[in-house]
């Protein structure tokens, strides 16, 4: 059974609020790197970056992290752009934070690049963390069972969140 938790209008409001939070924490920063986890994280990052630019004028560098969410392996993680990241602030963006495994693996290339900071933004935090990863910016927190599944769906450039 599939239940809609958040509709596209609510998602837009949530993402706008998150953009204000990112700006509040980074108001002195001239440029942020938005690093999107491949899949739905890419769309969340795109909309979040668009909102941030609209409200602040902060320059956003955008890149995608290709990672297999089911079996993240350090040697398989790659960034779609190899631009200079040294001393830059990175906002790592994904759709759902569950155990934290994907996000902790996704941080490795940024540690090697000696970035200034890594912040995490997620649309949904399920609160089943097995790794020391917490979201600096989260759209919603859901208390779910381990058997339930949260799905972020993109339909006609609009995001919805479902619980299955």
N, C-alpha and C positions, 0 to 999 in steps of 0.2 A: 504494500500500500504506500502510495506517495502523497505526502502532505506538503503543500506550499507553506513555507515558514515566512519568507520575505518576498514581496512582489517587487517588480522593477522600480516603481515609484519610491518605495521604502529604501531600496538599495541605493538609488541616486542620492537620497537624503543622507544615508549612512556614509557614503563615499565622500560627500561634501563635508560632513562633520570630521571625518578622518583627515581630509586635506587641511582643514583648519588646525587640527592637532599637529600635523606634520609641520605646518608653517610656524606654529607657536614654538615648537621645540627647535626649529632651524631658521628663525627669522633673520639671523645675522649671516646665514650661509648664502652665497651668491649662486651656487650650483649644487644640485643633488643628483646622485645617480640612482635611478629607479631600476632595480634588477628584478625582473619578473620570472617566477618559476614557470616553465613551459606548461601549456594547458590553459586552464581557466585563470590561473594567476596572471597570465599575460593580459587578459582583458581587464581584470581588476586593477592592475598596475597602470594600464593605459588610461582608464577613466579617472583614477586617483591623480595621475600626473596632469591630466587635462584640467581637473578642478584646481589643483595647486597652482598651476600657471595662471589660471583665470583669476584667482583671488590674490595672488602675491607677485606675479611676475618673476619668480625664481626660475632660473634656467634649469632645465631637466635633461640629463643625459639618460637615454633609455637603452637597456640591453636585456637580453633574454638568457636565462640559464636553462640549458637542455639537460634534463635529469629524468631518469626512470623512477617515478614515485613508488612503484611497487618494489623495486630492488635497487635503491641508490648505491652506486659503487663510486668511490672516489676517482678512480681512473676513467670513469665514463662521463664525468661532469665537465661540461665545457660552456664557455660564454660565447655568445654569438658575435661579439665584437671584442677585439683585443686593444681597446683604447687605454690610455694611461689612467690608472685609478689611484695611484699613490696620493695619500693625504686627502682623498675625497670622502665625503659622507655618503654612505650607501643606504638606501631603503630597500630591503629585501621584501618582495611582495608575493603572497600566495593567496589562493582562495580559502583554503581550510587548514587550520592548525589542529592536528590530532595528537600524534605522539611526539612530534618535533623532529623525527628522523630525517625527513626530506630537507627541512630548513637547516639543520645542523650540518648536513653534507653540503648543502648549497653555499654555506659560508666559507668553506675551505679556499676557493680561488681568491676570495677577497682578503683572507689572512695572508696569503702568499703575496698579494699585491700591496700590502701595507697600507690599507685604507685608514682614514682618520677615525671612522666609526661605522658600525653596522646597526641599523635599526630594523625592526621587523613589523610589517603591516599585514594583517590578514582580515578577510571579510568575516570569517566565522572561526571562533575559537571553541573547540569541543571540550577542552580541559581534561584530556587524557594523556598528559605529557609524560613521556618516559625518558626524555632527554631534557637537559637544562636550557630550554628555549621558551621564552615568553614573548608575547607580542607587545611591542611598544604602542601600537595602534591596532585596535580591533573593532570591527563593525558591531558584531554581536557575540555574546557568549551563550553557548547552548550546553546544558547538562543533558547528555545523551548516554544511553547504554552502549556498551562495546559492540552489541549486535546491530545497532542502528547505524545508518549511513547518511551522511550529509552530502548532497550533490548541489553544485553550483552550475546552473544551466544558462547558456547564452542563446537567446532567441531573438532574432532580428535586432541585434546590437543592444539588447536589453538583458540584464542579469536578473535571475530569480534564484532563490535558495529553497531546496526541498529536503525533507526528512523522509527516509525510506526505512 
